Amino acid sequence: MLIIHPEECIDCGVCEPECPAEAIKPDTEPGLEDWIKLNADYAGKWANLTKKKDPMENAESHDGESGKFEKYFSPLTGEGD
């Protein structure tokens, strides 16, 4: 899971088509208030990524899986750069 800082995002939309799981939505889309708050909360806590990394080995097997947040979310940060 990646976090996009809502205050630093310039709303250019470039990241949306780059997400293979189509998980990035514009913050103007209705019903995303909880996701915007989650992004704001963790943007200052989690490590920053500035370089592209390869997807996790099993990423494709989770594409479209329902309930991923409830099953896999951890408040612990992953590795940054």
mmCIF file of the N, C-alpha and C atoms, coordinates in Angstrom:
data_MODEL
# 
_entry.id   MODEL 
# 
loop_
_atom_site.group_PDB 
_atom_site.id 
_atom_site.type_symbol 
_atom_site.label_atom_id 
_atom_site.label_alt_id 
_atom_site.label_comp_id 
_atom_site.label_asym_id 
_atom_site.label_entity_id 
_atom_site.label_seq_id 
_atom_site.pdbx_PDB_ins_code 
_atom_site.Cartn_x 
_atom_site.Cartn_y 
_atom_site.Cartn_z 
_atom_site.occupancy 
_atom_site.B_iso_or_equiv 
_atom_site.pdbx_formal_charge 
_atom_site.auth_seq_id 
_atom_site.auth_comp_id 
_atom_site.auth_asym_id 
_atom_site.auth_atom_id 
_atom_site.pdbx_PDB_model_num 
ATOM 1   N N  . MET A 1 1  ? 0.848   -1.176  0.000   1.00 0.00 ? 1  MET A N  1 
ATOM 2   C CA . MET A 1 1  ? 0.000   0.000   0.000   1.00 0.00 ? 1  MET A CA 1 
ATOM 3   C C  . MET A 1 1  ? 0.888   1.232   0.000   1.00 0.00 ? 1  MET A C  1 
ATOM 4   N N  . LEU A 1 2  ? 0.533   2.191   -0.802  1.00 0.00 ? 2  LEU A N  1 
ATOM 5   C CA . LEU A 1 2  ? 1.225   3.467   -0.842  1.00 0.00 ? 2  LEU A CA 1 
ATOM 6   C C  . LEU A 1 2  ? 0.285   4.553   -0.359  1.00 0.00 ? 2  LEU A C  1 
ATOM 7   N N  . ILE A 1 3  ? 0.859   5.571   0.209   1.00 0.00 ? 3  ILE A N  1 
ATOM 8   C CA . ILE A 1 3  ? 0.108   6.718   0.702   1.00 0.00 ? 3  ILE A CA 1 
ATOM 9   C C  . ILE A 1 3  ? 0.473   7.926   -0.148  1.00 0.00 ? 3  ILE A C  1 
ATOM 10  N N  . ILE A 1 4  ? -0.494  8.706   -0.516  1.00 0.00 ? 4  ILE A N  1 
ATOM 11  C CA . ILE A 1 4  ? -0.258  9.957   -1.230  1.00 0.00 ? 4  ILE A CA 1 
ATOM 12  C C  . ILE A 1 4  ? -0.697  11.081  -0.304  1.00 0.00 ? 4  ILE A C  1 
ATOM 13  N N  . HIS A 1 5  ? 0.236   11.962  0.015   1.00 0.00 ? 5  HIS A N  1 
ATOM 14  C CA . HIS A 1 5  ? -0.069  13.055  0.933   1.00 0.00 ? 5  HIS A CA 1 
ATOM 15  C C  . HIS A 1 5  ? -1.057  14.008  0.253   1.00 0.00 ? 5  HIS A C  1 
ATOM 16  N N  . PRO A 1 6  ? -2.276  14.128  0.774   1.00 0.00 ? 6  PRO A N  1 
ATOM 17  C CA . PRO A 1 6  ? -3.286  14.956  0.103   1.00 0.00 ? 6  PRO A CA 1 
ATOM 18  C C  . PRO A 1 6  ? -2.928  16.434  0.026   1.00 0.00 ? 6  PRO A C  1 
ATOM 19  N N  . GLU A 1 7  ? -2.089  16.930  0.936   1.00 0.00 ? 7  GLU A N  1 
ATOM 20  C CA . GLU A 1 7  ? -1.696  18.333  0.898   1.00 0.00 ? 7  GLU A CA 1 
ATOM 21  C C  . GLU A 1 7  ? -0.552  18.581  -0.094  1.00 0.00 ? 7  GLU A C  1 
ATOM 22  N N  . GLU A 1 8  ? 0.182   17.528  -0.443  1.00 0.00 ? 8  GLU A N  1 
ATOM 23  C CA . GLU A 1 8  ? 1.301   17.675  -1.381  1.00 0.00 ? 8  GLU A CA 1 
ATOM 24  C C  . GLU A 1 8  ? 0.916   17.288  -2.808  1.00 0.00 ? 8  GLU A C  1 
ATOM 25  N N  . CYS A 1 9  ? -0.164  16.564  -2.954  1.00 0.00 ? 9  CYS A N  1 
ATOM 26  C CA . CYS A 1 9  ? -0.638  16.165  -4.282  1.00 0.00 ? 9  CYS A CA 1 
ATOM 27  C C  . CYS A 1 9  ? -1.077  17.411  -5.049  1.00 0.00 ? 9  CYS A C  1 
ATOM 28  N N  . ILE A 1 10 ? -0.662  17.506  -6.306  1.00 0.00 ? 10 ILE A N  1 
ATOM 29  C CA . ILE A 1 10 ? -1.031  18.677  -7.114  1.00 0.00 ? 10 ILE A CA 1 
ATOM 30  C C  . ILE A 1 10 ? -2.209  18.366  -8.046  1.00 0.00 ? 10 ILE A C  1 
ATOM 31  N N  . ASP A 1 11 ? -2.849  17.233  -7.829  1.00 0.00 ? 11 ASP A N  1 
ATOM 32  C CA . ASP A 1 11 ? -4.047  16.847  -8.583  1.00 0.00 ? 11 ASP A CA 1 
ATOM 33  C C  . ASP A 1 11 ? -3.824  16.800  -10.093 1.00 0.00 ? 11 ASP A C  1 
ATOM 34  N N  . CYS A 1 12 ? -2.645  16.354  -10.504 1.00 0.00 ? 12 CYS A N  1 
ATOM 35  C CA . CYS A 1 12 ? -2.356  16.279  -11.942 1.00 0.00 ? 12 CYS A CA 1 
ATOM 36  C C  . CYS A 1 12 ? -2.925  15.013  -12.579 1.00 0.00 ? 12 CYS A C  1 
ATOM 37  N N  . GLY A 1 13 ? -3.179  13.972  -11.766 1.00 0.00 ? 13 GLY A N  1 
ATOM 38  C CA . GLY A 1 13 ? -3.762  12.741  -12.276 1.00 0.00 ? 13 GLY A CA 1 
ATOM 39  C C  . GLY A 1 13 ? -2.780  11.785  -12.917 1.00 0.00 ? 13 GLY A C  1 
ATOM 40  N N  . VAL A 1 14 ? -1.498  12.110  -12.940 1.00 0.00 ? 14 VAL A N  1 
ATOM 41  C CA . VAL A 1 14 ? -0.504  11.251  -13.591 1.00 0.00 ? 14 VAL A CA 1 
ATOM 42  C C  . VAL A 1 14 ? -0.407  9.886   -12.908 1.00 0.00 ? 14 VAL A C  1 
ATOM 43  N N  . CYS A 1 15 ? -0.568  9.829   -11.606 1.00 0.00 ? 15 CYS A N  1 
ATOM 44  C CA . CYS A 1 15 ? -0.413  8.564   -10.881 1.00 0.00 ? 15 CYS A CA 1 
ATOM 45  C C  . CYS A 1 15 ? -1.572  7.592   -11.124 1.00 0.00 ? 15 CYS A C  1 
ATOM 46  N N  . GLU A 1 16 ? -2.747  8.102   -11.438 1.00 0.00 ? 16 GLU A N  1 
ATOM 47  C CA . GLU A 1 16 ? -3.920  7.243   -11.584 1.00 0.00 ? 16 GLU A CA 1 
ATOM 48  C C  . GLU A 1 16 ? -3.744  6.140   -12.624 1.00 0.00 ? 16 GLU A C  1 
ATOM 49  N N  . PRO A 1 17 ? -3.363  6.452   -13.873 1.00 0.00 ? 17 PRO A N  1 
ATOM 50  C CA . PRO A 1 17 ? -3.205  5.369   -14.847 1.00 0.00 ? 17 PRO A CA 1 
ATOM 51  C C  . PRO A 1 17 ? -1.961  4.507   -14.601 1.00 0.00 ? 17 PRO A C  1 
ATOM 52  N N  . GLU A 1 18 ? -1.031  4.986   -13.764 1.00 0.00 ? 18 GLU A N  1 
ATOM 53  C CA . GLU A 1 18 ? 0.178   4.220   -13.466 1.00 0.00 ? 18 GLU A CA 1 
ATOM 54  C C  . GLU A 1 18 ? -0.066  3.126   -12.435 1.00 0.00 ? 18 GLU A C  1 
ATOM 55  N N  . CYS A 1 19 ? -1.155  3.196   -11.710 1.00 0.00 ? 19 CYS A N  1 
ATOM 56  C CA . CYS A 1 19 ? -1.455  2.203   -10.681 1.00 0.00 ? 19 CYS A CA 1 
ATOM 57  C C  . CYS A 1 19 ? -2.063  0.965   -11.341 1.00 0.00 ? 19 CYS A C  1 
ATOM 58  N N  . PRO A 1 20 ? -1.339  -0.174  -11.315 1.00 0.00 ? 20 PRO A N  1 
ATOM 59  C CA . PRO A 1 20 ? -1.847  -1.363  -12.007 1.00 0.00 ? 20 PRO A CA 1 
ATOM 60  C C  . PRO A 1 20 ? -3.143  -1.909  -11.403 1.00 0.00 ? 20 PRO A C  1 
ATOM 61  N N  . ALA A 1 21 ? -3.395  -1.612  -10.136 1.00 0.00 ? 21 ALA A N  1 
ATOM 62  C CA . ALA A 1 21 ? -4.607  -2.116  -9.483  1.00 0.00 ? 21 ALA A CA 1 
ATOM 63  C C  . ALA A 1 21 ? -5.758  -1.120  -9.567  1.00 0.00 ? 21 ALA A C  1 
ATOM 64  N N  . GLU A 1 22 ? -5.533  0.017   -10.226 1.00 0.00 ? 22 GLU A N  1 
ATOM 65  C CA . GLU A 1 22 ? -6.549  1.062   -10.351 1.00 0.00 ? 22 GLU A CA 1 
ATOM 66  C C  . GLU A 1 22 ? -7.080  1.491   -8.983  1.00 0.00 ? 22 GLU A C  1 
ATOM 67  N N  . ALA A 1 23 ? -6.174  1.572   -8.014  1.00 0.00 ? 23 ALA A N  1 
ATOM 68  C CA . ALA A 1 23 ? -6.550  1.912   -6.639  1.00 0.00 ? 23 ALA A CA 1 
ATOM 69  C C  . ALA A 1 23 ? -6.482  3.399   -6.354  1.00 0.00 ? 23 ALA A C  1 
ATOM 70  N N  . ILE A 1 24 ? -5.886  4.165   -7.250  1.00 0.00 ? 24 ILE A N  1 
ATOM 71  C CA . ILE A 1 24 ? -5.767  5.607   -7.019  1.00 0.00 ? 24 ILE A CA 1 
ATOM 72  C C  . ILE A 1 24 ? -6.950  6.308   -7.677  1.00 0.00 ? 24 ILE A C  1 
ATOM 73  N N  . LYS A 1 25 ? -7.660  7.058   -6.871  1.00 0.00 ? 25 LYS A N  1 
ATOM 74  C CA . LYS A 1 25 ? -8.840  7.784   -7.347  1.00 0.00 ? 25 LYS A CA 1 
ATOM 75  C C  . LYS A 1 25 ? -8.659  9.271   -7.084  1.00 0.00 ? 25 LYS A C  1 
ATOM 76  N N  . PRO A 1 26 ? -9.275  10.122  -7.881  1.00 0.00 ? 26 PRO A N  1 
ATOM 77  C CA . PRO A 1 26 ? -9.198  11.558  -7.595  1.00 0.00 ? 26 PRO A CA 1 
ATOM 78  C C  . PRO A 1 26 ? -9.923  11.875  -6.287  1.00 0.00 ? 26 PRO A C  1 
ATOM 79  N N  . ASP A 1 27 ? -9.384  12.812  -5.514  1.00 0.00 ? 27 ASP A N  1 
ATOM 80  C CA . ASP A 1 27 ? -9.992  13.119  -4.213  1.00 0.00 ? 27 ASP A CA 1 
ATOM 81  C C  . ASP A 1 27 ? -11.330 13.832  -4.335  1.00 0.00 ? 27 ASP A C  1 
ATOM 82  N N  . THR A 1 28 ? -11.749 14.111  -5.550  1.00 0.00 ? 28 THR A N  1 
ATOM 83  C CA . THR A 1 28 ? -13.058 14.727  -5.763  1.00 0.00 ? 28 THR A CA 1 
ATOM 84  C C  . THR A 1 28 ? -14.155 13.677  -5.941  1.00 0.00 ? 28 THR A C  1 
ATOM 85  N N  . GLU A 1 29 ? -13.765 12.413  -6.044  1.00 0.00 ? 29 GLU A N  1 
ATOM 86  C CA . GLU A 1 29 ? -14.747 11.344  -6.208  1.00 0.00 ? 29 GLU A CA 1 
ATOM 87  C C  . GLU A 1 29 ? -15.496 11.152  -4.883  1.00 0.00 ? 29 GLU A C  1 
ATOM 88  N N  . PRO A 1 30 ? -16.822 11.050  -4.931  1.00 0.00 ? 30 PRO A N  1 
ATOM 89  C CA . PRO A 1 30 ? -17.601 10.907  -3.689  1.00 0.00 ? 30 PRO A CA 1 
ATOM 90  C C  . PRO A 1 30 ? -17.280 9.609   -2.951  1.00 0.00 ? 30 PRO A C  1 
ATOM 91  N N  . GLY A 1 31 ? -17.379 9.664   -1.621  1.00 0.00 ? 31 GLY A N  1 
ATOM 92  C CA . GLY A 1 31 ? -17.216 8.478   -0.793  1.00 0.00 ? 31 GLY A CA 1 
ATOM 93  C C  . GLY A 1 31 ? -15.777 8.137   -0.432  1.00 0.00 ? 31 GLY A C  1 
ATOM 94  N N  . LEU A 1 32 ? -14.843 9.025   -0.700  1.00 0.00 ? 32 LEU A N  1 
ATOM 95  C CA . LEU A 1 32 ? -13.437 8.729   -0.423  1.00 0.00 ? 32 LEU A CA 1 
ATOM 96  C C  . LEU A 1 32 ? -12.901 9.435   0.824   1.00 0.00 ? 32 LEU A C  1 
ATOM 97  N N  . GLU A 1 33 ? -13.770 10.019  1.603   1.00 0.00 ? 33 GLU A N  1 
ATOM 98  C CA . GLU A 1 33 ? -13.338 10.801  2.755   1.00 0.00 ? 33 GLU A CA 1 
ATOM 99  C C  . GLU A 1 33 ? -12.467 9.983   3.726   1.00 0.00 ? 33 GLU A C  1 
ATOM 100 N N  . ASP A 1 34 ? -12.830 8.734   3.976   1.00 0.00 ? 34 ASP A N  1 
ATOM 101 C CA . ASP A 1 34 ? -12.042 7.894   4.890   1.00 0.00 ? 34 ASP A CA 1 
ATOM 102 C C  . ASP A 1 34 ? -10.651 7.631   4.325   1.00 0.00 ? 34 ASP A C  1 
ATOM 103 N N  . TRP A 1 35 ? -10.551 7.427   2.998   1.00 0.00 ? 35 TRP A N  1 
ATOM 104 C CA . TRP A 1 35 ? -9.246  7.191   2.367   1.00 0.00 ? 35 TRP A CA 1 
ATOM 105 C C  . TRP A 1 35 ? -8.394  8.451   2.395   1.00 0.00 ? 35 TRP A C  1 
ATOM 106 N N  . ILE A 1 36 ? -8.998  9.603   2.200   1.00 0.00 ? 36 ILE A N  1 
ATOM 107 C CA . ILE A 1 36 ? -8.256  10.867  2.245   1.00 0.00 ? 36 ILE A CA 1 
ATOM 108 C C  . ILE A 1 36 ? -7.706  11.089  3.649   1.00 0.00 ? 36 ILE A C  1 
ATOM 109 N N  . LYS A 1 37 ? -8.518  10.808  4.672   1.00 0.00 ? 37 LYS A N  1 
ATOM 110 C CA . LYS A 1 37 ? -8.060  10.938  6.056   1.00 0.00 ? 37 LYS A CA 1 
ATOM 111 C C  . LYS A 1 37 ? -6.932  9.952   6.348   1.00 0.00 ? 37 LYS A C  1 
ATOM 112 N N  . LEU A 1 38 ? -7.056  8.716   5.891   1.00 0.00 ? 38 LEU A N  1 
ATOM 113 C CA . LEU A 1 38 ? -6.009  7.710   6.098   1.00 0.00 ? 38 LEU A CA 1 
ATOM 114 C C  . LEU A 1 38 ? -4.702  8.169   5.453   1.00 0.00 ? 38 LEU A C  1 
ATOM 115 N N  . ASN A 1 39 ? -4.781  8.675   4.230   1.00 0.00 ? 39 ASN A N  1 
ATOM 116 C CA . ASN A 1 39 ? -3.594  9.178   3.540   1.00 0.00 ? 39 ASN A CA 1 
ATOM 117 C C  . ASN A 1 39 ? -2.968  10.328  4.319   1.00 0.00 ? 39 ASN A C  1 
ATOM 118 N N  . ALA A 1 40 ? -3.779  11.252  4.786   1.00 0.00 ? 40 ALA A N  1 
ATOM 119 C CA . ALA A 1 40 ? -3.254  12.397  5.551   1.00 0.00 ? 40 ALA A CA 1 
ATOM 120 C C  . ALA A 1 40 ? -2.611  11.926  6.850   1.00 0.00 ? 40 ALA A C  1 
ATOM 121 N N  . ASP A 1 41 ? -3.223  10.969  7.527   1.00 0.00 ? 41 ASP A N  1 
ATOM 122 C CA . ASP A 1 41 ? -2.705  10.477  8.809   1.00 0.00 ? 41 ASP A CA 1 
ATOM 123 C C  . ASP A 1 41 ? -1.355  9.781   8.655   1.00 0.00 ? 41 ASP A C  1 
ATOM 124 N N  . TYR A 1 42 ? -1.192  8.970   7.617   1.00 0.00 ? 42 TYR A N  1 
ATOM 125 C CA . TYR A 1 42 ? 0.019   8.165   7.469   1.00 0.00 ? 42 TYR A CA 1 
ATOM 126 C C  . TYR A 1 42 ? 1.102   8.814   6.618   1.00 0.00 ? 42 TYR A C  1 
ATOM 127 N N  . ALA A 1 43 ? 0.788   9.877   5.915   1.00 0.00 ? 43 ALA A N  1 
ATOM 128 C CA . ALA A 1 43 ? 1.784   10.531  5.058   1.00 0.00 ? 43 ALA A CA 1 
ATOM 129 C C  . ALA A 1 43 ? 2.984   11.020  5.859   1.00 0.00 ? 43 ALA A C  1 
ATOM 130 N N  . GLY A 1 44 ? 2.762   11.468  7.051   1.00 0.00 ? 44 GLY A N  1 
ATOM 131 C CA . GLY A 1 44 ? 3.861   11.942  7.877   1.00 0.00 ? 44 GLY A CA 1 
ATOM 132 C C  . GLY A 1 44 ? 4.521   10.865  8.714   1.00 0.00 ? 44 GLY A C  1 
ATOM 133 N N  . LYS A 1 45 ? 3.950   9.676   8.726   1.00 0.00 ? 45 LYS A N  1 
ATOM 134 C CA . LYS A 1 45 ? 4.463   8.591   9.571   1.00 0.00 ? 45 LYS A CA 1 
ATOM 135 C C  . LYS A 1 45 ? 5.253   7.553   8.780   1.00 0.00 ? 45 LYS A C  1 
ATOM 136 N N  . TRP A 1 46 ? 4.851   7.303   7.551   1.00 0.00 ? 46 TRP A N  1 
ATOM 137 C CA . TRP A 1 46 ? 5.470   6.235   6.767   1.00 0.00 ? 46 TRP A CA 1 
ATOM 138 C C  . TRP A 1 46 ? 6.672   6.749   5.980   1.00 0.00 ? 46 TRP A C  1 
ATOM 139 N N  . ALA A 1 47 ? 7.562   5.827   5.639   1.00 0.00 ? 47 ALA A N  1 
ATOM 140 C CA . ALA A 1 47 ? 8.764   6.153   4.869   1.00 0.00 ? 47 ALA A CA 1 
ATOM 141 C C  . ALA A 1 47 ? 8.385   6.640   3.468   1.00 0.00 ? 47 ALA A C  1 
ATOM 142 N N  . ASN A 1 48 ? 9.213   7.531   2.924   1.00 0.00 ? 48 ASN A N  1 
ATOM 143 C CA . ASN A 1 48 ? 8.983   8.069   1.582   1.00 0.00 ? 48 ASN A CA 1 
ATOM 144 C C  . ASN A 1 48 ? 9.612   7.190   0.515   1.00 0.00 ? 48 ASN A C  1 
ATOM 145 N N  . LEU A 1 49 ? 8.950   7.121   -0.611  1.00 0.00 ? 49 LEU A N  1 
ATOM 146 C CA . LEU A 1 49 ? 9.499   6.459   -1.794  1.00 0.00 ? 49 LEU A CA 1 
ATOM 147 C C  . LEU A 1 49 ? 9.712   7.522   -2.852  1.00 0.00 ? 49 LEU A C  1 
ATOM 148 N N  . THR A 1 50 ? 10.891  7.552   -3.426  1.00 0.00 ? 50 THR A N  1 
ATOM 149 C CA . THR A 1 50 ? 11.165  8.479   -4.516  1.00 0.00 ? 50 THR A CA 1 
ATOM 150 C C  . THR A 1 50 ? 11.696  7.752   -5.735  1.00 0.00 ? 50 THR A C  1 
ATOM 151 N N  . LYS A 1 51 ? 11.849  6.432   -5.615  1.00 0.00 ? 51 LYS A N  1 
ATOM 152 C CA . LYS A 1 51 ? 12.333  5.607   -6.718  1.00 0.00 ? 51 LYS A CA 1 
ATOM 153 C C  . LYS A 1 51 ? 11.333  4.490   -6.967  1.00 0.00 ? 51 LYS A C  1 
ATOM 154 N N  . LYS A 1 52 ? 11.160  4.163   -8.228  1.00 0.00 ? 52 LYS A N  1 
ATOM 155 C CA . LYS A 1 52 ? 10.241  3.080   -8.580  1.00 0.00 ? 52 LYS A CA 1 
ATOM 156 C C  . LYS A 1 52 ? 10.804  1.742   -8.111  1.00 0.00 ? 52 LYS A C  1 
ATOM 157 N N  . LYS A 1 53 ? 9.939   0.932   -7.538  1.00 0.00 ? 53 LYS A N  1 
ATOM 158 C CA . LYS A 1 53 ? 10.310  -0.407  -7.102  1.00 0.00 ? 53 LYS A CA 1 
ATOM 159 C C  . LYS A 1 53 ? 9.467   -1.414  -7.874  1.00 0.00 ? 53 LYS A C  1 
ATOM 160 N N  . ASP A 1 54 ? 9.966   -2.623  -7.980  1.00 0.00 ? 54 ASP A N  1 
ATOM 161 C CA . ASP A 1 54 ? 9.202   -3.683  -8.626  1.00 0.00 ? 54 ASP A CA 1 
ATOM 162 C C  . ASP A 1 54 ? 8.030   -4.069  -7.739  1.00 0.00 ? 54 ASP A C  1 
ATOM 163 N N  . PRO A 1 55 ? 6.914   -4.495  -8.343  1.00 0.00 ? 55 PRO A N  1 
ATOM 164 C CA . PRO A 1 55 ? 5.771   -4.954  -7.531  1.00 0.00 ? 55 PRO A CA 1 
ATOM 165 C C  . PRO A 1 55 ? 6.164   -6.184  -6.709  1.00 0.00 ? 55 PRO A C  1 
ATOM 166 N N  . MET A 1 56 ? 5.444   -6.414  -5.645  1.00 0.00 ? 56 MET A N  1 
ATOM 167 C CA . MET A 1 56 ? 5.660   -7.626  -4.853  1.00 0.00 ? 56 MET A CA 1 
ATOM 168 C C  . MET A 1 56 ? 5.369   -8.832  -5.740  1.00 0.00 ? 56 MET A C  1 
ATOM 169 N N  . GLU A 1 57 ? 6.018   -9.947  -5.466  1.00 0.00 ? 57 GLU A N  1 
ATOM 170 C CA . GLU A 1 57 ? 5.899   -11.139 -6.308  1.00 0.00 ? 57 GLU A CA 1 
ATOM 171 C C  . GLU A 1 57 ? 4.453   -11.598 -6.491  1.00 0.00 ? 57 GLU A C  1 
ATOM 172 N N  . ASN A 1 58 ? 3.651   -11.500 -5.460  1.00 0.00 ? 58 ASN A N  1 
ATOM 173 C CA . ASN A 1 58 ? 2.275   -12.011 -5.526  1.00 0.00 ? 58 ASN A CA 1 
ATOM 174 C C  . ASN A 1 58 ? 1.247   -10.910 -5.761  1.00 0.00 ? 58 ASN A C  1 
ATOM 175 N N  . ALA A 1 59 ? 1.677   -9.749  -6.220  1.00 0.00 ? 59 ALA A N  1 
ATOM 176 C CA . ALA A 1 59 ? 0.774   -8.596  -6.373  1.00 0.00 ? 59 ALA A CA 1 
ATOM 177 C C  . ALA A 1 59 ? -0.413  -8.910  -7.281  1.00 0.00 ? 59 ALA A C  1 
ATOM 178 N N  . GLU A 1 60 ? -0.161  -9.554  -8.412  1.00 0.00 ? 60 GLU A N  1 
ATOM 179 C CA . GLU A 1 60 ? -1.248  -9.829  -9.360  1.00 0.00 ? 60 GLU A CA 1 
ATOM 180 C C  . GLU A 1 60 ? -2.311  -10.739 -8.759  1.00 0.00 ? 60 GLU A C  1 
ATOM 181 N N  . SER A 1 61 ? -1.924  -11.630 -7.870  1.00 0.00 ? 61 SER A N  1 
ATOM 182 C CA . SER A 1 61 ? -2.905  -12.548 -7.279  1.00 0.00 ? 61 SER A CA 1 
ATOM 183 C C  . SER A 1 61 ? -3.876  -11.819 -6.347  1.00 0.00 ? 61 SER A C  1 
ATOM 184 N N  . HIS A 1 62 ? -3.509  -10.623 -5.904  1.00 0.00 ? 62 HIS A N  1 
ATOM 185 C CA . HIS A 1 62 ? -4.382  -9.843  -5.020  1.00 0.00 ? 62 HIS A CA 1 
ATOM 186 C C  . HIS A 1 62 ? -5.191  -8.788  -5.768  1.00 0.00 ? 62 HIS A C  1 
ATOM 187 N N  . ASP A 1 63 ? -4.923  -8.602  -7.047  1.00 0.00 ? 63 ASP A N  1 
ATOM 188 C CA . ASP A 1 63 ? -5.646  -7.599  -7.834  1.00 0.00 ? 63 ASP A CA 1 
ATOM 189 C C  . ASP A 1 63 ? -7.124  -7.967  -7.885  1.00 0.00 ? 63 ASP A C  1 
ATOM 190 N N  . GLY A 1 64 ? -7.966  -7.065  -7.443  1.00 0.00 ? 64 GLY A N  1 
ATOM 191 C CA . GLY A 1 64 ? -9.413  -7.306  -7.446  1.00 0.00 ? 64 GLY A CA 1 
ATOM 192 C C  . GLY A 1 64 ? -9.926  -8.018  -6.212  1.00 0.00 ? 64 GLY A C  1 
ATOM 193 N N  . GLU A 1 65 ? -9.053  -8.414  -5.323  1.00 0.00 ? 65 GLU A N  1 
ATOM 194 C CA . GLU A 1 65 ? -9.463  -9.111  -4.097  1.00 0.00 ? 65 GLU A CA 1 
ATOM 195 C C  . GLU A 1 65 ? -10.258 -8.151  -3.208  1.00 0.00 ? 65 GLU A C  1 
ATOM 196 N N  . SER A 1 66 ? -11.343 -8.624  -2.674  1.00 0.00 ? 66 SER A N  1 
ATOM 197 C CA . SER A 1 66 ? -12.151 -7.770  -1.792  1.00 0.00 ? 66 SER A CA 1 
ATOM 198 C C  . SER A 1 66 ? -11.660 -7.891  -0.351  1.00 0.00 ? 66 SER A C  1 
ATOM 199 N N  . GLY A 1 67 ? -11.845 -6.829  0.415   1.00 0.00 ? 67 GLY A N  1 
ATOM 200 C CA . GLY A 1 67 ? -11.499 -6.839  1.829   1.00 0.00 ? 67 GLY A CA 1 
ATOM 201 C C  . GLY A 1 67 ? -10.007 -6.802  2.122   1.00 0.00 ? 67 GLY A C  1 
ATOM 202 N N  . LYS A 1 68 ? -9.202  -6.346  1.150   1.00 0.00 ? 68 LYS A N  1 
ATOM 203 C CA . LYS A 1 68 ? -7.746  -6.325  1.351   1.00 0.00 ? 68 LYS A CA 1 
ATOM 204 C C  . LYS A 1 68 ? -7.336  -5.447  2.529   1.00 0.00 ? 68 LYS A C  1 
ATOM 205 N N  . PHE A 1 69 ? -7.969  -4.309  2.669   1.00 0.00 ? 69 PHE A N  1 
ATOM 206 C CA . PHE A 1 69 ? -7.584  -3.403  3.760   1.00 0.00 ? 69 PHE A CA 1 
ATOM 207 C C  . PHE A 1 69 ? -7.779  -4.090  5.108   1.00 0.00 ? 69 PHE A C  1 
ATOM 208 N N  . GLU A 1 70 ? -8.920  -4.685  5.300   1.00 0.00 ? 70 GLU A N  1 
ATOM 209 C CA . GLU A 1 70 ? -9.224  -5.355  6.565   1.00 0.00 ? 70 GLU A CA 1 
ATOM 210 C C  . GLU A 1 70 ? -8.296  -6.548  6.807   1.00 0.00 ? 70 GLU A C  1 
ATOM 211 N N  . LYS A 1 71 ? -7.915  -7.242  5.760   1.00 0.00 ? 71 LYS A N  1 
ATOM 212 C CA . LYS A 1 71 ? -7.068  -8.427  5.886   1.00 0.00 ? 71 LYS A CA 1 
ATOM 213 C C  . LYS A 1 71 ? -5.592  -8.094  6.103   1.00 0.00 ? 71 LYS A C  1 
ATOM 214 N N  . TYR A 1 72 ? -5.085  -7.067  5.423   1.00 0.00 ? 72 TYR A N  1 
ATOM 215 C CA . TYR A 1 72 ? -3.636  -6.887  5.335   1.00 0.00 ? 72 TYR A CA 1 
ATOM 216 C C  . TYR A 1 72 ? -3.077  -5.585  5.889   1.00 0.00 ? 72 TYR A C  1 
ATOM 217 N N  . PHE A 1 73 ? -3.897  -4.590  6.147   1.00 0.00 ? 73 PHE A N  1 
ATOM 218 C CA . PHE A 1 73 ? -3.358  -3.297  6.565   1.00 0.00 ? 73 PHE A CA 1 
ATOM 219 C C  . PHE A 1 73 ? -2.588  -3.405  7.871   1.00 0.00 ? 73 PHE A C  1 
ATOM 220 N N  . SER A 1 74 ? -1.441  -2.736  7.915   1.00 0.00 ? 74 SER A N  1 
ATOM 221 C CA . SER A 1 74 ? -0.654  -2.609  9.139   1.00 0.00 ? 74 SER A CA 1 
ATOM 222 C C  . SER A 1 74 ? -0.246  -1.149  9.281   1.00 0.00 ? 74 SER A C  1 
ATOM 223 N N  . PRO A 1 75 ? -0.312  -0.601  10.471  1.00 0.00 ? 75 PRO A N  1 
ATOM 224 C CA . PRO A 1 75 ? 0.117   0.781   10.658  1.00 0.00 ? 75 PRO A CA 1 
ATOM 225 C C  . PRO A 1 75 ? 1.642   0.939   10.631  1.00 0.00 ? 75 PRO A C  1 
ATOM 226 N N  . LEU A 1 76 ? 2.365   -0.169  10.581  1.00 0.00 ? 76 LEU A N  1 
ATOM 227 C CA . LEU A 1 76 ? 3.837   -0.117  10.546  1.00 0.00 ? 76 LEU A CA 1 
ATOM 228 C C  . LEU A 1 76 ? 4.301   0.286   9.160   1.00 0.00 ? 76 LEU A C  1 
ATOM 229 N N  . THR A 1 77 ? 5.354   1.094   9.101   1.00 0.00 ? 77 THR A N  1 
ATOM 230 C CA . THR A 1 77 ? 5.883   1.544   7.829   1.00 0.00 ? 77 THR A CA 1 
ATOM 231 C C  . THR A 1 77 ? 6.708   0.451   7.160   1.00 0.00 ? 77 THR A C  1 
ATOM 232 N N  . GLY A 1 78 ? 6.712   0.486   5.855   1.00 0.00 ? 78 GLY A N  1 
ATOM 233 C CA . GLY A 1 78 ? 7.606   -0.383  5.092   1.00 0.00 ? 78 GLY A CA 1 
ATOM 234 C C  . GLY A 1 78 ? 8.933   0.327   4.898   1.00 0.00 ? 78 GLY A C  1 
ATOM 235 N N  . GLU A 1 79 ? 9.730   -0.211  3.982   1.00 0.00 ? 79 GLU A N  1 
ATOM 236 C CA . GLU A 1 79 ? 11.028  0.394   3.696   1.00 0.00 ? 79 GLU A CA 1 
ATOM 237 C C  . GLU A 1 79 ? 10.862  1.555   2.738   1.00 0.00 ? 79 GLU A C  1 
ATOM 238 N N  . GLY A 1 80 ? 11.566  2.629   2.991   1.00 0.00 ? 80 GLY A N  1 
ATOM 239 C CA . GLY A 1 80 ? 11.615  3.747   2.061   1.00 0.00 ? 80 GLY A CA 1 
ATOM 240 C C  . GLY A 1 80 ? 12.759  3.535   1.089   1.00 0.00 ? 80 GLY A C  1 
ATOM 241 N N  . ASP A 1 81 ? 13.296  4.611   0.589   1.00 0.00 ? 81 ASP A N  1 
ATOM 242 C CA . ASP A 1 81 ? 14.429  4.527   -0.336  1.00 0.00 ? 81 ASP A CA 1 
ATOM 243 C C  . ASP A 1 81 ? 15.702  4.132   0.390   1.00 0.00 ? 81 ASP A C  1 
# 
